[in-house]
């Protein structure tokens, strides 16, 4: 018997957050297609049981340009979880607490995406299996998009990665975005039996295999590191082309690879905000395909110094873990040296933390939007922090920052048309 559902309260949609500029050449068929897209979006929001006023004000629907109709949209704002556990809380309780927070965000707050990341053999318990966790999150949420920021691509078998990604794609109803990087730490590669010297060739082969697998057809493959007989990867993707693939990186070659092969760029340093668009334009990418996701380590609160005093030591442990592994090394120090940051304030003064109130956050994020940023990520919970205290900062961000972010004029027209490898 079909279950009887309680009546759904009407949603007070606010269409003033969306500006439509309709070209004079648009045809009747295009209008029908646009209306169809709009109705699908409305039903998606209704199905999510939206009730939070901040969510209405934020107007999260990323409506796309369709046949001559340009839609100004809100940027996407995500939360990036690393699941570190430096206090060695019982693992069941640790994971359960974060997952319950994510379910609460999905129901009550206007954030668009939950991202997870990947590292191996960290003493603080950094998440080693991002796709396993994304599958769990997919089954426990209905609305938020899901992503990896980033999966270390050369550490994975690309066929298995494609299969697992497509399962998450199916379970989530097409909410997955796959963010990848090349990795950099020798111990992670050695511990998983992979030669660090092969990371570039494994990355390029894997990108090509993922695209073939996401096409939903049988294929063979012959590359530098992988040889595949004729196979068909299942399940089939929810949408044509499968999940989007975004790439991260900081040095010039990595930025150029992202511009050439990926659907978008995961920005970790300010330099990429200028270098990536320049590289993409040089390669002939249209403006609609130049999309950037900027990630911040951030404490945004009504009294940021109070919060910094409370969680700064937690954050410092994470920073020094990165520095010890050759990333975020203090200026003038060689990669791989032991941490030199002695206090949270020292690391903050190196520019590694965004510490501000709502007004400062609004100004900074809007300046990024003016530079072409289309997506944001921040860390929602500092390592070892009490979940409830972290949730208070998220409520502050949702109520006092997100409603005041600019509409993006970026002509993002649905999924990117990233070229096949070797096509540019």
C-alpha positions in Angstrom: 0.0 0.0 0.0 1.3 3.5 -0.9 2.0 5.4 2.3 -0.1 8.5 3.1 2.1 11.5 3.4 1.3 14.6 5.5 0.3 17.7 3.6 3.3 19.8 2.6 3.3 23.5 3.6 3.5 25.9 0.7 7.0 27.3 0.0 7.2 31.1 0.0 9.4 31.2 -3.1 11.2 34.5 -3.7 11.8 34.9 -7.4 13.2 38.5 -6.9 16.6 36.8 -6.2 16.7 35.6 -9.8 17.0 38.1 -12.7 16.0 37.0 -16.2 17.3 38.7 -19.3 15.4 37.2 -22.2 16.8 37.7 -25.7 14.4 38.8 -28.4 15.3 35.7 -30.5 14.0 33.1 -28.1 11.5 30.7 -29.5 8.3 29.1 -28.0 10.1 25.7 -27.7 12.9 27.3 -25.6 10.2 28.9 -23.3 8.7 25.5 -22.8 12.1 24.1 -22.0 12.9 26.9 -19.6 9.5 26.5 -17.8 10.1 22.7 -17.6 13.5 23.3 -16.0 12.0 25.8 -13.5 9.2 23.5 -12.5 11.8 20.7 -11.9 13.8 23.0 -9.7 10.7 24.1 -7.7 9.7 20.5 -7.1 13.2 19.6 -6.0 13.1 22.4 -3.4 9.6 21.3 -2.3 10.7 17.7 -1.9 13.5 18.8 0.3 11.0 20.1 2.8 12.6 23.6 2.9 11.5 25.6 5.9 14.4 27.8 7.0 13.9 31.5 6.3 17.6 32.0 5.6 17.3 29.4 2.9 14.6 31.4 1.2 16.6 34.5 1.3 19.7 32.8 0.0 17.7 31.4 -3.0 20.0 28.6 -3.7 18.6 27.3 -7.0 21.4 27.3 -9.5 19.2 27.9 -12.6 21.1 27.6 -15.8 21.2 29.7 -19.0 18.9 28.1 -21.6 18.6 29.0 -25.3 19.1 32.8 -25.0 17.9 33.2 -21.5 20.6 34.4 -19.0 20.0 33.8 -15.3 22.0 35.5 -12.7 22.4 33.1 -9.8 23.7 32.8 -6.3 27.1 31.3 -5.9 27.4 27.9 -4.4 28.6 27.7 -0.8 29.9 24.4 0.5 31.4 22.9 3.7 34.5 20.8 3.6 34.9 18.0 6.1 38.2 16.2 6.9 36.8 14.1 9.8 40.0 14.5 11.8 39.9 13.3 15.3 43.0 14.5 17.2 41.4 14.0 20.7 40.8 10.3 19.9 37.1 10.4 20.6 35.6 7.0 20.1 35.4 6.6 16.4 31.7 5.6 16.3 30.8 8.7 18.3 33.1 10.9 16.3 31.6 9.9 12.9 28.0 9.9 14.2 28.3 13.4 15.6 29.5 14.8 12.3 27.0 12.9 10.2 24.2 14.2 12.5 25.4 17.7 11.9 25.4 17.1 8.1 21.8 15.8 8.3 20.8 19.0 10.3 22.5 21.2 7.7 20.6 19.3 4.9 17.3 20.0 6.7 17.8 23.4 8.2 20.6 25.5 6.7 21.1 27.0 3.2 24.5 25.5 2.4 24.7 24.0 -1.1 27.3 21.2 -0.8 29.1 18.9 1.5 32.7 18.1 0.5 35.1 15.6 2.0 38.8 15.2 1.4 41.4 12.4 1.5 44.7 11.7 3.3 46.3 8.5 4.6 48.3 7.6 7.6 47.7 10.8 9.5 47.9 10.5 13.3 44.9 12.8 13.7 42.6 10.4 11.8 42.2 12.3 8.5 39.5 10.7 6.4 41.2 8.0 4.2 38.1 6.8 2.3 36.2 9.8 0.9 33.9 7.8 -1.4 32.8 5.5 1.4 31.8 8.5 3.4 30.1 10.3 0.5 28.0 7.2 0.0 26.9 7.3 3.6 26.1 11.0 3.3 24.2 10.5 0.1 22.0 8.0 1.8 21.3 10.3 4.8 20.6 13.5 2.9 18.1 14.7 0.3 19.1 18.1 -0.8 22.7 19.1 -0.5 25.1 18.4 -3.3 28.1 16.2 -2.6 31.8 16.5 -3.6 35.3 15.5 -3.0 37.9 18.2 -2.4 40.1 16.4 -3.2 40.5 12.8 -3.9 44.1 11.9 -4.7 43.5 10.5 -8.1 46.8 8.5 -8.7 46.2 6.6 -5.4 43.1 4.9 -6.9 42.2 2.4 -9.6 40.3 4.6 -12.0 37.8 1.9 -13.0 36.9 1.2 -9.3 36.8 5.0 -8.7 34.3 5.3 -11.6 32.1 2.5 -10.4 32.0 3.8 -6.8 31.4 7.4 -8.0 28.5 6.2 -10.2 26.9 4.3 -7.3 27.0 7.6 -5.2 25.7 9.4 -8.3 22.7 7.0 -8.4 22.0 6.9 -4.7 22.1 10.7 -4.5 20.1 11.4 -7.6 22.9 13.0 -9.5 24.2 15.2 -6.6 27.9 14.2 -6.9 30.8 16.4 -8.1 34.2 14.6 -8.2 37.1 16.8 -7.2 40.6 15.4 -7.8 44.2 16.2 -7.3 47.6 14.6 -7.8 48.8 14.2 -4.2 52.3 15.1 -3.1 53.3 13.1 0.0 55.7 10.2 -0.4 54.5 8.3 2.6 51.0 8.1 1.2 52.1 6.7 -2.1 54.6 4.3 -0.5 52.1 3.0 2.0 49.7 2.2 -0.8 52.3 0.6 -3.0 52.3 3.3 -5.7 55.4 5.0 -7.2 55.3 8.7 -6.6 57.2 9.2 -9.8 54.1 7.9 -11.7 51.6 10.3 -10.3 51.3 12.5 -13.4 50.9 9.6 -15.9 48.5 7.8 -13.5 46.5 11.1 -13.2 46.2 11.7 -16.9 45.3 8.1 -17.7 42.7 8.1 -14.9 41.1 11.3 -16.1 40.6 9.8 -19.5 39.3 6.5 -18.1 36.8 8.4 -15.9 35.5 10.4 -18.9 35.1 7.1 -20.9 33.3 5.4 -18.0 31.0 8.3 -17.3 29.9 8.3 -21.0 27.9 5.2 -20.2 29.1 3.1 -23.1 31.5 0.2 -23.6 35.1 1.1 -24.1 38.7 -0.1 -24.3 41.7 1.8 -23.1 45.5 1.8 -23.7 47.6 4.3 -21.8 50.9 4.6 -20.0 49.8 3.0 -16.8 46.5 1.3 -17.5 45.5 -1.3 -20.2 41.8 -2.2 -20.2 39.9 -4.7 -22.3 36.4 -3.9 -23.6 34.3 -3.1 -20.5 31.1 -1.3 -19.6 31.0 0.4 -16.2 27.7 0.4 -14.3 25.5 1.8 -12.9 24.9 4.3 -15.8 25.2 8.0 -14.9 22.2 10.0 -13.9 22.9 12.7 -16.5 24.8 12.7 -19.7 28.5 12.7 -19.1 28.2 11.7 -15.5 29.5 13.6 -12.5 31.5 16.7 -13.1 35.3 16.4 -12.6 37.0 19.4 -11.0 40.8 19.6 -10.4 42.9 21.3 -7.7 46.5 22.5 -7.7 48.7 25.4 -6.8 51.7 25.4 -9.2 51.4 26.7 -12.8 51.4 23.2 -14.5 48.6 22.0 -12.3 46.6 25.1 -12.9 47.0 24.6 -16.7 46.0 21.0 -16.4 42.8 22.0 -14.7 42.1 24.5 -17.4 42.6 21.9 -20.1 41.0 18.8 -18.7 38.5 19.6 -15.9 35.0 21.1 -15.5 36.3 23.6 -12.9 39.2 24.6 -10.7 39.6 24.0 -7.0 41.5 27.1 -5.7 43.6 26.8 -2.6 45.8 30.0 -3.0 44.9 33.5 -4.3 47.3 33.2 -7.2 45.0 30.7 -8.9 42.2 33.3 -9.1 44.1 35.0 -11.9 46.2 32.2 -13.4 43.4 29.8 -14.0 41.1 32.1 -16.0 44.1 33.2 -18.0 45.1 29.6 -18.8 41.5 28.6 -19.6 41.1 31.6 -22.1 44.4 30.8 -23.7 43.2 27.3 -24.3 40.0 28.6 -25.9 37.6 27.7 -23.1 34.4 29.7 -23.2 33.6 32.0 -20.3 30.8 29.7 -19.3 33.3 27.0 -18.6 35.7 29.1 -16.4 34.5 28.1 -12.9 36.4 28.3 -9.7 35.8 26.9 -6.2 37.8 28.8 -3.5 38.4 27.0 -0.2 39.1 28.9 3.0 40.3 27.9 6.4 38.0 30.4 8.2 36.6 31.4 11.5 33.6 33.7 10.9 31.8 34.8 14.0 30.3 37.8 15.8 33.4 37.8 18.0 36.1 36.2 15.8 38.9 36.8 18.3 37.0 34.9 21.0 36.5 32.0 18.7 40.1 32.0 17.6 41.2 31.9 21.3 38.9 28.9 21.8 39.8 26.8 18.7 43.1 28.2 17.5 45.1 25.3 19.1 42.9 22.8 17.3 43.5 24.5 14.0 47.2 24.8 14.6 47.6 21.0 14.9 46.1 20.6 11.5 48.3 23.3 10.0 51.4 21.7 11.4 50.4 18.3 10.1 50.3 19.8 6.6 53.6 21.6 7.0 55.3 18.4 8.3 54.3 16.6 5.1 55.7 19.3 2.8 52.7 21.4 2.3 52.1 25.0 3.6 55.8 25.2 4.6 56.6 28.5 6.4 58.3 31.1 4.1 62.0 30.3 3.6 61.7 26.7 4.8 62.2 23.6 2.8 59.4 21.2 2.0 59.2 18.2 4.4 60.7 20.0 7.4 59.1 19.7 10.8 56.5 22.3 11.8 57.9 25.8 12.6 54.6 27.3 13.7 54.7 27.7 17.5 51.4 29.4 18.1 48.1 29.8 16.3 48.8 33.6 16.0 52.0 32.9 14.1 50.2 30.7 11.6 47.4 33.2 11.3 49.9 36.0 10.5 51.2 33.9 7.6 47.8 34.3 6.0 46.6 30.8 6.5 43.4 31.6 8.3 40.5 33.9 7.4 39.4 35.4 10.7 36.5 37.9 10.5 33.0 38.8 11.4 30.0 38.9 9.0 30.9 42.3 7.5 34.4 41.2 6.6 33.3 37.9 5.2 30.7 39.6 3.0 33.3 42.0 1.6 35.8 39.3 1.0 33.5 36.8 -0.6 31.9 39.4 -2.8 35.3 40.6 -4.0 36.1 36.9 -4.9 32.8 36.8 -6.9 33.9 39.9 -8.8 37.1 38.0 -9.7 35.1 35.1 -11.1 34.7 32.7 -8.1 31.5 30.7 -8.6 31.8 28.3 -5.6 33.1 28.5 -2.0 34.1 26.0 0.7 35.0 26.5 4.3 35.9 24.1 7.1 32.7 23.7 9.3 34.4 22.1 12.3 37.9 22.6 13.6 39.8 19.4 14.6 38.7 18.2 18.0 36.1 21.0 18.3 32.7 20.5 20.0 30.1 20.0 17.2 27.5 22.1 18.9 29.8 25.1 19.2 30.8 24.7 15.5 27.1 24.6 14.6 26.6 28.0 16.2 29.1 29.5 13.7 27.3 27.8 10.8 24.0 29.4 11.9 25.8 32.8 12.1 27.2 32.4 8.6 23.8 31.3 7.2 21.9 34.2 8.8 24.4 37.0 8.5 26.6 36.3 5.5 25.0 34.1 2.8 21.9 36.3 2.3 24.2 39.2 1.4 26.4 37.6 -1.2 26.2 39.0 -4.7 24.3 37.4 -7.5 26.9 35.9 -9.8 27.0 37.3 -13.4 29.1 34.4 -14.4 27.6 32.8 -17.5 27.7 29.3 -16.2 25.6 27.3 -18.6 25.0 23.9 -17.1 27.7 21.4 -17.1 31.0 22.3 -18.6 32.2 21.1 -22.0 35.7 20.2 -20.9 37.6 18.8 -23.9 38.8 15.3 -24.1 42.4 14.7 -23.3 44.6 15.8 -26.1 41.9 17.8 -27.8 43.4 21.2 -27.0 
